[in-house]
Amino acid sequence: MTIGMICAVHMAGLVAQTASGNSTAQSSGSETVSEKISDGAITTKVKAALLNAKDVKGFQNIHVKTTAGAVRLTGTVPSRQAKEAASAAARTVDGVTHVHNDLHIAN
């Protein structure tokens, strides 16, 4: 149910983005709207994967940003094992081209 809520909220934002512009038009950055939607979908799927990952504790402290399929993980996790598990979970998502793990281990 939690995953469904996360996906619903994120998809509502993507629909609003799509409604505000043509899918082939350039957005304010170098990405097209369709690329932003794809990256947004990847971000949502990575968050769901982190939520479901057995060894990822403290997932609520992990921030996910996707650009052109490359996922950047930032924030803090309680252990090295959680940091590695977060990367592994992100890599399982279709469309992820690379994972930049910038997570810090909490003291």
LINGI-V735107 format. One record per residue. RES is the residue in one letter. SS is DSSP state (H for helix, E for strand, C for the rest). Layout:
{{RES:SS} {RES:SS}}
//
This chain:
{{M:C} {T:H} {I:H} {G:H} {M:H} {I:H} {C:H} {A:H} {V:H} {H:H} {M:H} {A:H} {G:H} {L:H} {V:H} {A:H} {Q:H} {T:H} {A:H} {S:C} {G:C} {N:C} {S:C} {T:C} {A:C} {Q:E} {S:C} {S:C} {G:C} {S:C} {E:C} {T:E} {V:H} {S:H} {E:H} {K:H} {I:H} {S:H} {D:H} {G:H} {A:H} {I:H} {T:H} {T:H} {K:H} {V:H} {K:H} {A:H} {A:H} {L:H} {L:H} {N:H} {A:C} {K:C} {D:C} {V:C} {K:C} {G:C} {F:H} {Q:H} {N:H} {I:E} {H:E} {V:E} {K:E} {T:E} {T:E} {A:C} {G:C} {A:E} {V:E} {R:E} {L:E} {T:E} {G:E} {T:E} {V:E} {P:C} {S:C} {R:H} {Q:H} {A:H} {K:H} {E:H} {A:H} {A:H} {S:H} {A:H} {A:H} {A:H} {R:H} {T:C} {V:C} {D:C} {G:C} {V:C} {T:C} {H:E} {V:E} {H:E} {N:E} {D:E} {L:E} {H:E} {I:E} {A:C} {N:C}}
//
